[in-house]
Amino acid sequence: MADPSAEHWYPTAAYLYTLHLDGPALAWEYLRRHPDYRRDWLRRRRRPEAAHVWGLRLLEDPVLDARDAHPAWFPDHDAVVQLCPDADPSPDAVVFAFWRIPGQKHLIHDGKRLVLLTRWPGCCLRLVIARGLADGMAYAYAISARAAPCARYQALAAELDKLATASDAAPAMATRSRPTPSALQELHTFQALDATLAGASLRDVAQGLFGADAVADDWYADSALRARVRRLVRRGDALMRGGYRRLAQLPPPLH
């Protein structure tokens, strides 16, 4: 590759948004890069059943990154909160108030249900709105009766804590903590994956991720830098080719 810096994958700044993605959003970022998924999207009118193969209710446009895409995973991630009418509300029951829910909101119909996705700095909440629930009605939370109910309850409680502590409106500016090592690893993995999909060599990938000086100082057959880049490339390929299902809490595919 004559000039890797001219490639779309080279600027690390283009990947900064991935530092604050949750599991389902990270899963989408890996899936949308899969060449076979992209081909299925182009053929979606002829193969509507293809969505379930990938763990989705509906195929989502792979051109859209996690900031704009709204993939509907099947089955739902544990963090999805279901809201349904309360059949026997108490006098002090909280009522459903759409416009008091914080964040930037998106309403999506996934083919069966109405889903509300709302984002504010550092948080992303997914709410399933049951049929019959209207603004001003008392509501209840529900979780599916599946295995590991305690773990699902803990995930649900964590999402409800986010909702309860959020302000009515997202602040114009928000201070975020420094990225965790795992978040930085995801950023580097996405960049390395895009580079290899574009045909870049391992050396080009290293230069894009860590700079020309680092490559000049530490690029030889058994160097730590070379091994690190190789691991990132293998990790990205594995997550793209099925590993994303773990991030979205999907069961293994049926063969």
C-alpha positions in Angstrom: 0.0 0.0 0.0 1.8 3.1 -1.2 0.1 5.7 1.1 -1.9 4.1 3.9 -2.6 7.5 5.5 -5.0 8.2 2.5 -7.2 5.2 3.5 -10.5 5.6 5.3 -9.4 3.5 8.2 -6.2 5.4 9.0 -7.5 8.4 11.1 -8.0 7.1 14.6 -10.3 10.0 15.4 -12.9 8.5 13.1 -13.3 5.6 15.6 -13.6 7.7 18.9 -17.3 7.2 19.0 -16.8 3.5 19.6 -15.3 4.2 23.0 -18.7 4.7 24.6 -20.7 1.9 23.0 -22.5 -0.8 25.0 -22.5 -4.5 24.1 -25.4 -4.5 21.6 -23.9 -1.5 19.8 -20.5 -3.0 19.7 -22.0 -6.2 18.3 -23.6 -4.2 15.5 -20.3 -2.6 14.6 -18.7 -6.0 14.1 -21.6 -7.5 12.3 -22.0 -4.7 9.8 -18.5 -5.2 8.6 -19.1 -8.9 7.6 -19.0 -9.3 3.8 -21.7 -11.9 3.8 -24.0 -9.8 5.9 -23.5 -6.9 3.6 -24.4 -9.1 0.7 -27.5 -10.3 2.5 -28.6 -6.7 3.0 -28.3 -6.1 -0.8 -30.5 -9.2 -1.4 -32.9 -8.5 1.4 -36.0 -8.3 -0.8 -35.3 -11.9 -1.9 -34.2 -13.3 1.4 -36.3 -11.9 4.2 -35.4 -14.8 6.5 -31.7 -13.9 6.4 -32.2 -11.6 9.5 -32.7 -14.5 11.9 -29.5 -16.1 10.6 -27.6 -13.1 11.9 -29.5 -12.8 15.2 -31.7 -9.9 14.1 -35.4 -9.5 13.8 -34.9 -7.3 10.7 -31.9 -6.6 8.5 -30.3 -3.2 9.2 -28.4 -1.1 6.7 -24.6 -1.9 7.3 -23.7 1.6 6.0 -25.1 3.0 9.3 -22.7 2.9 12.3 -23.9 2.5 15.8 -24.7 6.2 16.2 -27.5 6.0 13.5 -28.4 2.3 13.3 -31.1 0.7 15.4 -30.6 -3.1 15.1 -33.3 -5.2 16.7 -31.6 -8.3 18.1 -33.4 -11.6 18.6 -33.7 -12.6 21.4 -33.5 -9.3 23.3 -30.4 -8.3 25.3 -30.9 -8.5 29.1 -30.7 -4.7 29.3 -33.9 -4.3 27.2 -36.7 -3.0 29.5 -40.3 -3.9 28.7 -43.0 -1.5 29.8 -46.6 -2.7 30.0 -49.9 -1.3 31.5 -50.2 -1.9 35.2 -53.4 -3.8 35.7 -53.7 -2.9 39.4 -51.8 0.4 40.0 -51.3 1.8 43.5 -52.5 5.4 44.2 -48.9 6.7 44.0 -48.0 4.7 40.8 -45.7 6.4 38.3 -47.3 7.1 35.0 -45.7 6.7 31.5 -44.6 10.1 30.3 -42.9 9.9 26.9 -41.5 13.4 26.9 -40.0 13.2 30.4 -37.8 10.3 29.3 -34.3 11.7 29.0 -32.1 11.7 25.9 -32.4 11.7 22.2 -35.3 9.4 21.3 -35.9 7.1 18.4 -39.1 5.0 17.9 -38.6 1.8 15.9 -41.1 -0.9 15.0 -39.1 -4.1 14.7 -41.8 -6.0 12.9 -43.7 -7.1 16.0 -43.2 -4.4 18.7 -42.7 -0.7 19.2 -39.2 0.0 20.6 -38.0 3.3 22.1 -34.3 3.8 21.9 -33.0 6.8 23.9 -29.4 8.0 24.2 -27.8 10.6 26.5 -24.1 11.1 27.3 -22.7 7.8 28.5 -26.0 5.9 28.3 -28.2 4.1 25.9 -31.6 2.7 27.0 -33.9 0.3 25.0 -37.5 0.2 26.0 -40.2 -2.1 24.6 -43.6 -0.3 24.7 -46.4 -2.9 25.1 -49.5 -2.6 23.1 -52.1 -0.6 25.0 -49.7 1.5 27.0 -50.5 5.2 26.4 -49.1 8.4 27.8 -50.3 9.1 31.3 -51.0 5.4 32.1 -49.5 3.6 35.1 -47.1 1.0 34.0 -45.1 -2.0 35.2 -41.7 -3.4 34.2 -41.5 -7.0 32.8 -38.7 -9.4 32.0 -38.9 -12.6 30.0 -39.1 -15.9 32.0 -35.8 -17.4 30.8 -32.8 -19.0 32.4 -30.7 -17.1 34.9 -33.5 -14.8 36.2 -31.2 -13.2 38.8 -28.8 -12.0 36.2 -31.6 -10.7 34.1 -33.1 -8.9 37.1 -29.7 -7.3 37.9 -29.4 -6.1 34.3 -32.9 -4.7 34.4 -32.2 -2.9 37.7 -29.1 -1.3 36.3 -31.0 0.1 33.3 -33.7 1.4 35.6 -31.1 3.1 37.8 -29.8 4.9 34.7 -33.4 6.1 33.9 -34.1 7.1 37.5 -30.9 9.2 38.0 -30.9 10.9 34.6 -32.0 14.5 34.4 -35.1 15.5 32.4 -32.8 16.8 29.6 -29.3 15.8 28.6 -26.8 18.5 29.4 -25.3 20.5 26.5 -21.9 19.4 27.6 -20.9 16.3 29.6 -17.7 15.2 31.2 -16.8 11.6 30.5 -14.3 9.5 32.3 -11.2 8.3 30.6 -11.7 5.4 28.3 -11.1 2.0 29.9 -8.5 -0.4 28.5 -11.2 -2.6 27.1 -12.8 0.3 25.3 -9.4 1.2 23.8 -9.0 -2.4 22.7 -12.3 -2.2 20.9 -11.3 1.0 19.1 -8.0 -0.6 18.0 -9.8 -3.8 16.9 -12.2 -1.9 14.7 -9.4 0.1 13.1 -7.3 -3.0 12.5 -10.3 -4.9 11.1 -11.2 -2.2 8.7 -7.5 -2.0 7.6 -7.2 -5.7 6.9 -10.6 -5.7 5.1 -9.2 -2.9 2.9 -6.1 -5.0 2.1 -3.6 -3.3 4.4 -0.5 -5.1 5.6 0.2 -5.7 9.3 2.9 -3.1 9.2 0.5 -0.5 7.7 -2.0 -1.4 10.4 0.6 -0.8 13.1 1.6 2.5 11.6 -2.1 3.6 11.5 -2.7 2.6 15.1 0.5 3.4 16.8 2.4 5.8 14.6 5.4 5.6 12.3 7.9 6.2 15.1 6.7 3.1 17.0 6.9 1.0 13.9 10.4 2.2 13.1 11.6 1.4 16.7 9.8 -1.9 17.3 8.9 -3.8 14.1 10.7 -7.0 13.6 9.9 -10.7 13.4 9.1 -11.4 17.0 8.5 -7.9 18.4 5.8 -7.1 20.9 4.3 -4.6 18.6 4.0 -7.0 15.7 2.4 -9.6 18.0 -0.1 -7.0 19.4 -1.2 -6.1 15.9 -1.5 -9.7 14.9 -3.8 -10.3 17.9 -5.9 -7.3 17.1 -6.4 -8.5 13.6 -7.4 -12.0 14.7 -9.7 -10.7 17.4 -11.5 -8.4 14.9 -12.0 -11.2 12.4 -13.3 -13.6 15.1 -15.8 -11.1 16.4 -17.0 -10.2 13.0 -17.5 -13.9 12.1 -19.8 -14.8 15.0 -18.1 -13.5 18.1 -20.4 -10.5 18.0 -23.2 -12.7 19.3 -21.6 -12.8 22.7 -21.6 -9.0 22.9 -25.4 -9.0 22.0 -26.1 -12.0 24.4 -27.3 -14.1 21.5 -27.3 -17.9 21.6 -25.0 -19.8 19.2 -26.3 -20.1 15.7 -28.2 -23.2 14.8 -26.5 -25.4 12.2 
